[in-house]
């Protein structure tokens, strides 16, 4: 796996593979403070007009339309079958505790589960992966894949565009997607020690993700202050559901 910031993605069986970084760098993160930031460079410019669709989500208190809070939200789409998603949740939880506030927060949403799942079960998974700071939120759009189908479709180097996870989206309060990132961004080269050189969860854990590095914290610090190109994303603009 080449490069110090190789990206890990989930295949059909949750196996970890390289995910090419395609597309132009995100314009929203092209600020003097973030130029040269490896985590910011992992985010790409989203397709024109991409926005969070009107979907219903399940929380412990019940099912209701998804509402975004004022400011900026990092929406992290994850699924129980996505090993890289589960791996990065713990790092995202630490960043939420340090940088989450009225102008910025991280919102993991479980989407595209392969088996029916309850909010209680989702909460158990979050705690198991050191992300208990997050309340469980489950996509209850069409076939529980509303967000997966609408937001995570990306170009592929070979073949047609298709959805995939992990998918992290920087979203304004009106639902506009400002930047998008795929794959767990690794902080170094991962060497597989499993059978046939397969990368194991332990191999990935030894390296860690870019979220847990200085660059990851610098990006979260900027977002918590609303520091994005083109002006602050911290204005109160409710998502129409």
DONUSE-719996 format. One record per atom (N, C-alpha, C): residue in three letters; y, x, z. Coordinates in pm, whole numbers, plus 32768, in hexadecimal, padded with zeros to 4 digits. Example, Ala and Ser with C-alpha at 12.3 -4.5 7.8 and 13.67 -1.06 7.14 Angstrom:
# DONUSE-719996
ALA7DC78527830C
ALA7E3E84CE830C
ALA7EB68528830C
SER7F1F850582C4
SER7F96855782CA
SER8003850A8313
# end
This chain:
# DONUSE-719996
UNK7F8980568000
UNK800080008000
UNK807B80588000
UNK80CA804C7F9A
UNK813980A87F89
UNK81B780757FCC
UNK820780D57FFA
UNK828C80B1802C
UNK828D809880C1
UNK82FB80BF8101
UNK830680B08191
UNK831D802181BA
UNK83457FCE815D
UNK83607F42817F
UNK83067EE7812D
UNK82897F0B8122
UNK822C7EB980D5
UNK82237E2E8111
UNK82127DCA80BC
UNK820F7D4080EB
UNK81807D0E80EA
UNK815B7CC88155
UNK80D57C928160
UNK80D97BFC814C
UNK807D7BC780FD
UNK80767B3780E4
UNK7FEA7B0680FC
UNK7FD97A8080F8
UNK7F587A448115
UNK7F197A0F8095
UNK7E9D7A32807D
UNK7E5279FC800E
UNK7E0C797D8036
UNK7DB3794E7FE1
UNK7D7378CC7FF7
UNK7D2378CB8078
UNK7CEA793D809E
UNK7C9979418116
UNK7CE27984818A
UNK7D647996817C
UNK7DB179D481E7
UNK7DAD7A6B81E0
UNK7D6D7AA48177
UNK7D697B34816A
UNK7DF57B68814D
UNK7E127BE28177
UNK7E977C1A8168
UNK7E9F7C6D80E9
UNK7F037C548096
UNK7F157C9A8019
UNK7FA77CBD8009
UNK7FC47D137FA9
UNK804F7D367F8E
UNK80957CC47F46
UNK81117CAB7F6C
UNK81627C467F2A
UNK81D97C8C7EE9
UNK81E27C8E7E65
UNK82537CD17E24
UNK82D67C8B7E47
UNK833F7CDA7E53
UNK83C47CA27E6A
UNK84027C877DE3
UNK840E7C077DBE
UNK84437BE17D3D
UNK84C97B9C7D4D
UNK851D7BA77CE8
UNK859E7B637CEB
UNK860E7BBD7D1A
UNK86877B8A7D0E
UNK86FE7BD57D36
UNK87117BD17DCD
UNK874B7C397E08
UNK87697C367E98
UNK87C27BBE7EBA
UNK87B27B8A7F32
UNK87FF7B147F5C
UNK88937B347F66
UNK88E57AE77F1F
UNK89757AFD7F20
UNK89B07AE37FAA
UNK89777A847FF4
UNK89AD7A608077
UNK89A47AD580D9
UNK89457B3080C1
UNK89327BA1811D
UNK896D7C2280E7
UNK89BC7C17807C
UNK89FD7C8D8043
UNK8A837CA48089
UNK8A7C7CD38103
UNK8AF37CF18152
UNK8AF47D868172
UNK8B697DC0818E
UNK8B6E7E4F81AE
UNK8B117E768220
UNK8B077E218285
UNK8AB57E4282F9
UNK8A1F7E4282D9
UNK89F67DF58273
UNK89687DE68257
UNK89397E3581DD
UNK89937E778198
UNK89697EC88126
UNK89167F3E8157
UNK88A37F4E811E
UNK88477FB5814C
UNK87E87F8481B6
UNK87FA7F0881E7
UNK87A17ECF824C
UNK871F7EA38209
UNK86AF7EDE8231
UNK862F7EC181F0
UNK86067E2F81FF
UNK86237DF28271
UNK85FD7D678285
UNK86527D0B822F
UNK86D37D298224
UNK872A7CD881CF
UNK87007CE5813D
UNK86D57D5D8113
UNK86AC7D728088
UNK862C7D278066
UNK85DD7D0380CB
UNK85627CB980B1
UNK857F7C288089
UNK85F97BF780A6
UNK861F7B6F807E
UNK86557B707FF0
UNK862C7B0B7FA3
UNK86557B037F18
UNK86AB7A877F01
UNK86F17A887E91
UNK87427A157E69
UNK86E679A07E48
UNK86FB792B7E84
UNK86A278B97E6A
UNK86C1787B7DE2
UNK866778297DAE
UNK868577E07D32
UNK8703778B7D44
UNK8750777C7CDA
UNK87CC772F7CE2
UNK87B076A17D10
UNK880076757D73
UNK87F375EC7DA4
UNK878475D57E07
UNK873C763E7E2F
UNK86CE762A7E8E
UNK870575FB7F14
UNK86CC75907F49
UNK86F975577FC8
UNK8684751A8012
UNK869075128095
UNK862874D380E7
UNK8622743F80C5
UNK85AF740D809D
UNK85A673808078
UNK85A3732680F3
UNK85B772A580DD
UNK85AF72448149
UNK851C722E816A
UNK84F1726081DD
UNK8466724F8208
UNK846472248299
UNK83F571EE82C1
UNK83DF71CD834D
UNK838A723B838B
UNK83A8725A8408
UNK835D72C08450
UNK832D728784D4
UNK82BE72BD8502
UNK828772928584
UNK82A672FB85EE
UNK82DC72CC865C
UNK82EE731D86D3
UNK829D72DB8743
UNK829F731587B9
UNK825272DB8826
UNK827E724D8846
UNK82FF7230882F
UNK833471AC8850
UNK831E714587E4
UNK82E871708770
UNK82CB71108706
UNK82F87140867E
UNK82F270E7861B
UNK831471078590
UNK839E70CF856F
UNK83F371208531
UNK847C70F7850E
UNK84AC714C849A
UNK851871228454
UNK854F717583E8
UNK857C71FD841B
UNK8569726283C8
UNK859672E883EB
UNK862F72EE83E9
UNK866973208454
UNK86FA7333845D
UNK871573C5847D
UNK877174008433
UNK87997489844E
UNK8816748A84A4
UNK881F74EC84FC
UNK889174F88555
UNK89047540850F
UNK897C75388548
UNK89EE75818510
UNK89D27617850B
UNK8A0F765A84AC
UNK89FF76EA84A1
UNK8990770F8440
UNK8951777F845A
UNK88E877B48405
UNK886077A48449
UNK87FC778783F9
UNK8774777B842D
UNK871677CE83D7
UNK86C478208417
UNK865A786683D0
UNK85DE780F83DB
UNK85BE77C68371
UNK85497771836E
UNK84D177C78346
UNK847077D1839E
UNK83FA78228384
UNK838377C5836C
UNK835677BD82EF
UNK82E4776982CD
UNK826377B782E9
UNK820877778335
UNK818C77BB8359
UNK811977588356
UNK80A1778B835A
UNK802A7737835C
UNK7FBD777D83AE
UNK7F61773083E9
UNK7EF8776D8439
UNK7E9E77CC83EA
UNK7E9077B58367
UNK7E3978098315
UNK7E7D788982E4
UNK7EFF789682FE
UNK7F4D790782CC
UNK7F5579748337
UNK7F0079D9832B
UNK7EFB7A44838F
UNK7F817A8E839E
UNK7FC57AB28330
UNK80477AF48340
UNK80AF7A9C8386
UNK80A87A19836F
UNK810479BD83B4
UNK80F279C9844A
UNK807479C28474
UNK805779C88503
UNK80807A4F853D
UNK80727AB784ED
UNK80957B3D851D
UNK812B7B4A8538
UNK817F7B1284E0
UNK820F7B2584EF
UNK824D7AC38551
UNK82067A588578
UNK823F79F585D2
UNK826B7A328657
UNK821C7A90868B
UNK823F7ACD870A
UNK82C27B1A8702
UNK82D67B628694
UNK83537BAC8682
UNK83C97B4D8671
UNK83B47AE08627
UNK841E7A7D8615
UNK84437A3C869A
UNK83DF7A2886F0
UNK83FA79ED8773
UNK84567A4787C6
UNK843E7AC987C2
UNK84937B26880D
UNK85227B2387D7
UNK85307B198753
UNK85B57B138718
UNK85FD7A91873C
UNK85B27A258742
UNK85EE79A6876A
UNK862379AD87F9
UNK85D679E98851
UNK860179F588DC
UNK867F7A4C88E7
UNK868B7AB18893
UNK86FB7B0E889D
UNK87767ADD8852
UNK87637A9C87DE
UNK87D57A7D8789
UNK87EB79E88770
UNK878F7994879A
UNK87A079058785
UNK881478CD87D5
UNK885F7871879A
UNK88D2783687DE
UNK890A77C3878D
UNK8983779787AC
UNK89BD77238768
UNK89DC773B86D4
UNK89E977BA86AA
UNK8A0A77D6861F
UNK8992780285CC
UNK89247820860E
UNK88AF785185C6
UNK8832783B861A
UNK87C5781785D5
UNK874578098618
UNK86D5781A85B2
UNK865D783885E5
UNK85E578448591
UNK859177C785A7
UNK8564778A853A
UNK8519770D8542
UNK8497771A84F3
UNK8428773C8535
UNK83A7773E84EF
UNK837876AD84D8
UNK83497692845F
UNK8312760E843F
UNK828776218403
UNK822475E4843E
UNK819B75EB840D
UNK8190758F8393
UNK816175C68324
UNK8155757982A9
UNK80D1759B8263
UNK80A2753E8212
UNK8029755281C1
UNK7FAE757A8213
UNK7F9275368284
UNK7F17755682CD
UNK7E9D7529827C
UNK7E3175728288
UNK7DB8754E823D
UNK7D6274EA8288
UNK7D7D74D78307
UNK7D3A74738358
UNK7DA4742783A6
UNK7D8B73A883C8
UNK7DEC735D8418
UNK7E0A73A7849A
UNK7E8973A484C3
UNK7EB173EB853C
UNK7F1973998588
UNK7F11739D860B
UNK7F6E73548660
UNK7FDA73B38693
UNK8044737A86CA
UNK80AF73CC8703
UNK807A741F8778
UNK801F73E787C6
UNK7FE674318836
UNK7F9774AA8804
UNK7F4B74978799
UNK7EFE75068761
UNK7F5A75708725
UNK7FC4754386E4
UNK802575A286AD
UNK806875F1871D
UNK808975AD878B
UNK80C475F187FE
UNK806776598838
UNK7FE5763B883C
UNK7F82769B886D
UNK7F8177188816
UNK7F8677058792
UNK7F8777778737
UNK800277CE874B
UNK8075778E875E
UNK80EF77DB8774
UNK80E4783087F2
UNK80B177F5885E
UNK80A1784088DA
UNK803C78B188C9
UNK7FD078958882
UNK7F6878FA886D
UNK7F9E79738825
UNK8000795F87D0
UNK803879CD8781
UNK80C179F987B5
UNK80D479E98837
UNK814C7A1A887D
UNK81CD79DE8849
UNK81C5795F881F
UNK823B791B87EA
UNK825178968832
UNK822D789288B1
UNK823B781788FE
UNK82CA77EC8916
UNK832B784488F7
UNK83B8781F8904
UNK83DB77B088A1
UNK838D77A48835
UNK83A5773D87D0
UNK835A76BD87F1
UNK839D764C87E6
UNK835A75CB87F1
UNK831375B0876D
UNK829D75728770
UNK8256755886F3
UNK829F74F2869B
UNK82AB7512861B
UNK82E674B985B8
UNK828974BB853F
UNK825B74458516
UNK81F9743B84A9
UNK823373EA8436
UNK8229741F83C0
UNK825373DB8345
UNK81FB735F8331
UNK823872EA8330
UNK81EF726F8314
UNK822172308292
UNK824E72858236
UNK8270725681B0
UNK81F172338166
UNK81F9722080E3
UNK818671F78094
UNK810F725580AC
UNK80A0721C80DD
UNK8026726980FA
UNK803F72DD8159
UNK80A972D481AA
UNK80D173408206
UNK80EE73C181BB
UNK811773B3813B
UNK8139742780E9
UNK81C3741A80AA
UNK821573BF80E0
UNK829773A780A3
UNK82EC74238098
UNK82F7746E8106
UNK834974E78107
UNK8304755980BB
UNK8282756180C8
UNK823475C78083
UNK824875BC7FEB
UNK823D75447FB7
UNK8249752F7F27
UNK82DA753D7EF7
UNK833875137F4A
UNK83C475127F1F
UNK840975997F2D
UNK83E175E97F90
UNK842F76607FB2
UNK83E976E57F9A
UNK836476E77F94
UNK831F77687F90
UNK82E6778B7F07
UNK830B77407E9F
UNK82DD77647E19
UNK832C77DE7DEA
UNK82E578447DBD
UNK832778C07D94
UNK82E878F67D15
UNK8331794C7CD3
UNK82FD79907C5E
UNK828B79ED7C87
UNK822C7A007C2E
UNK81C07A5F7C45
UNK81BF7AC27BD1
UNK81957B3D7BEA
UNK81977BA17B7F
UNK81387B7F7B0C
UNK80CE7B387B2D
UNK806C7B117AC7
UNK80467A7F7ADD
UNK80657A2C7A7D
UNK8042799F7A8A
UNK80B879497AAE
UNK80A178C67ABE
UNK810E78687AD8
UNK814378737B67
UNK81BB783C7B7C
UNK81F578377C02
UNK819E77E07C5A
UNK819878017CDA
UNK814477B57D37
UNK817A77C47DC5
UNK815877657E1C
UNK8187776F7EA6
UNK813577D57EF4
UNK8170780C7F5E
UNK8128786C7FB0
UNK816E78848034
UNK812578B68093
UNK815778D58119
UNK81307964813B
UNK817979A2819C
UNK81EE797281E7
UNK82697960818C
UNK82BD790381B3
UNK833978EB816B
UNK83A778D181D2
UNK840C792681D2
UNK847D7918822E
UNK84FB78FC81DE
UNK854578978209
UNK85BA786A81BF
UNK863478648219
UNK86A078A481ED
UNK871F78998233
UNK8764781C81FE
UNK877E77BC8258
UNK87AC7738822E
UNK883077158273
UNK888E76E08226
UNK890C76AE825D
UNK88F576248299
UNK895775F482E5
UNK89477575832D
UNK893774FE82D0
UNK8965750B8252
UNK8955749C81F3
UNK88D174A381A8
UNK887B750181CD
UNK87F8750D818F
UNK87F1756D811B
UNK886275A680F1
UNK886276048082
UNK881A768680A9
UNK87BD76B18054
UNK8777772F806C
UNK87CD77A28037
UNK87F477FD8090
UNK884B786D806E
UNK87FF78EB8048
UNK878678FA807E
UNK873679718064
UNK86A579508085
UNK864979998046
UNK85BB797A8059
UNK856A79FA8059
UNK850679FF80B0
UNK84B47A7780BF
UNK84217A4E80CB
UNK83CA7A988087
UNK833A7A7D8089
UNK82EF7AF280C6
UNK82817AD48107
UNK822A7B3B813C
UNK825A7B7481BF
UNK81FC7B998216
UNK82227BDA8293
UNK82547C668271
UNK82D37C86828D
UNK830D7D088265
UNK82E07D7682C5
UNK82887DCC8295
UNK82507E3282EC
UNK82AD7EA982FA
UNK82AC7EE68371
UNK83057F568390
UNK82CE7FDC8363
UNK82587FDC8329
UNK821C805882FB
UNK81A1803C82A9
UNK815B80A58282
UNK80E58096822E
UNK806E806D8285
UNK802680078259
UNK7FB17FD682A2
UNK7F34800D8260
UNK7EE2805082AE
UNK7E638086827D
UNK7DF1802E82AD
UNK7DA17FFE824F
UNK7D327FA78273
UNK7CBD7FF482AC
UNK7C8A7FC7831D
UNK7C178008835D
UNK7B9D7FAE835E
UNK7BAB7F368324
UNK7B3A7EDA8320
UNK7AD57F0182B6
UNK7A6F7EB082A9
UNK7A057ECA8247
UNK7A407ED281BA
UNK7A207F3D8174
UNK7A557F4D80ED
UNK7AE97F6980E8
UNK7B227F968158
UNK7BB17FB3815E
UNK7C077F398171
UNK7BCA7EC88195
UNK7C147E4D81AA
UNK7C767E5B821E
UNK7CED7E26820C
UNK7D527E288276
UNK7D2F7DBF82DE
UNK7D287DE6835B
UNK7D087D8C83C8
UNK7D867D698417
UNK7D7B7D04846C
UNK7DEC7CDD84C1
UNK7E167D52851A
UNK7DB47D9F8549
UNK7DD47E1285A0
UNK7E227E7C8553
UNK7E007E8F84D3
UNK7E497EF08480
UNK7EDB7EC88473
UNK7EF37E48845B
UNK7F7B7E17844B
UNK7FC87E2384CE
UNK7F867E03853D
UNK7FC87E0685C0
UNK7FF67E9385E4
UNK7FAE7EF985B5
UNK7FD37F8385D3
UNK805A7FA88594
UNK80787F6B8523
UNK80F27F8E84DA
UNK81687F398505
UNK81547EB68511
UNK81C07E5D8536
UNK82167E3784BE
UNK826C7DD684D0
UNK82BF7DA68462
UNK834E7DD9846D
UNK83957DCD83FE
UNK84237DF583FD
UNK84767D9D8459
UNK84467D268478
UNK84907CD084D6
UNK84A57D17855A
UNK84457D6A8582
UNK844B7DAA8606
UNK84917E318603
UNK84D37E538593
UNK85187ED48588
UNK85AF7EC2859A
UNK85F67F328597
UNK86887F2E85A1
UNK86C27ED88531
UNK868D7EE684B7
UNK86C07E988446
UNK86AC7E02845C
UNK86397DDD8494
UNK86227D4F84AF
UNK86857D198514
UNK869E7D66857C
UNK86FD7D3985E2
UNK878C7D3785AC
UNK87AE7D988557
UNK88347D9B851E
UNK884D7D2084C6
UNK87E87CF8847A
UNK87F67C828427
UNK88067C06847E
UNK87B57BF884E5
UNK87BF7B83853C
UNK88447B7F8586
UNK88777BF585AC
UNK88F87BFB85F0
UNK89667BC88594
UNK89627BF38515
UNK89C87BC584B5
UNK89C07B2F84A1
UNK89487AFB8495
UNK89387A6B847F
UNK89647A1B84F9
UNK894D7A51856F
UNK89757A0A85E8
UNK8A0D79FE85F3
UNK8A537A5885AD
UNK8AE57A5485AB
UNK8B1B7A0B852F
UNK8AC079D984DB
UNK8AEA79938463
UNK8B1D79F083F8
UNK8AF67A6E83FD
UNK8B2C7AD283A0
UNK8AD87AD78321
UNK8AFE7A8382BF
UNK8ABC7A84823E
UNK8B257A8E81D1
UNK8AFE7ABE815C
UNK8B5B7ACB80ED
UNK8B8B7A4180C1
UNK8C0C7A3680A3
UNK8C4379B68077
UNK8C76796180E9
UNK8C7579958164
UNK8CAA794881D4
UNK8C3D79248237
UNK8C6678ED82A7
UNK8C0A78C98312
UNK8BB7785082ED
UNK8B3878538314
UNK8AE177E08300
UNK8AD8778D837E
UNK8B36779F83D9
UNK8B2C775D845A
UNK8B7676D88463
UNK8BA976A883F3
UNK8BEE762783F7
UNK8B8A75B6840A
UNK8BB5754E844A
UNK8B5C74DC8466
UNK8B53748383EB
UNK8AE1748983A5
UNK8ACB74358331
UNK8A3E73FD833C
UNK8A2F7382836C
UNK89A8734D8385
UNK8958733C8306
UNK88D673588310
UNK887A734082A1
UNK886572AB8290
UNK8873727D8217
UNK885C71EF81FA
UNK87C871DC81E5
UNK878971898236
UNK86F97174822D
UNK86DC70EA81F4
# end
